[in-house]
Amino acid sequence: MSQVKLQVENITKEFVNKGEENLIALSDVSMSVGVGEFLCIVGPSGCGKTTLLRIIAGLETATNGNIYIDGKIMNEPGPEKGLIFQEFALFPWRNVEKNIEFGLQFTNVPQTARKEIIEKYLKMVSLTGWEGRYPYELSGGMKQRVAIARALATEPEILLMDEPFGALDAQTRNILQDELLRIWKETGKTIIFVSHNIEEAAYLGDRVLVLTARPGRTKNFHPIGLPRPRDRSGSEFVKVRESILKEVMEEVNDL
């Protein structure tokens, strides 16, 4: 692994339910993510993948443990982290340009510089010429491109992605996977990507982390080790995908 960018140290998350038994979502999860690494996280439904991502983002507080970025504790939200949800989360009253501009309004970026930044990321996500359109005029794939551009516009060091392509049809999902890999290569961002789709995780990630059934624990890391672009139908890819799927299914069958 390259220099460590993010360290997750002994994260446990317990939700307190008044009058009911507390729910332990995560238990003693630890991992290191290298600078510029693309890490995917998979596991059975309800294992705490999204909770872990929200703790890293600073949107959820861990019961125990800490998040470190470049060796410093970072348990709060901050500009070094950008988050993209499965829901497109665009403001319907803002056009594409104004949606991308949203984060820049809170980071003291001068008005004169915003136009150039917006144009840069419109081009990066292949939406030049669409800046005046509103979300209702966009396809699902285009909406997610806007969400990616908005997250990138504030120049976060780490991009956190929570099942961002889950609501899209298979063809659009595959196209955006390749687009994301291109953007990742261009920007050199560190990406942590939660997915329910084993093939997607194996296609995108440098490594794939498998979490156990709830409470989520670190089960195994799978270094993919296949050159990009990856052939989804190739025997080596199929072997990797099946190995990850087997581990996830072990957890599903133990529920």
Secondary structure, 3 states (H helix, E strand, C coil): CCCEEEEEEEEEEEECCCCCCCEEEEEEEEEEEECCCEEEEECCCCCCHHHHHHHHHCCCCCCEEEEEECCEECCCCCCCEEEECCCCCCCCCCCHHHHHHHHHHHCCCCHHHHHHHHHHHHHHCCCCCCCCCCHHHCCHHHHHHHHHHHHHHCCCCEEEEECCCCCCCHHHHHHHHHHHHHHHHHHCCEEEEECCCHHHHHHHCCEEEEECCCCECEEEEEECCCCCCCCCCCHHHHHHHHHHHHHHHHHHHCC
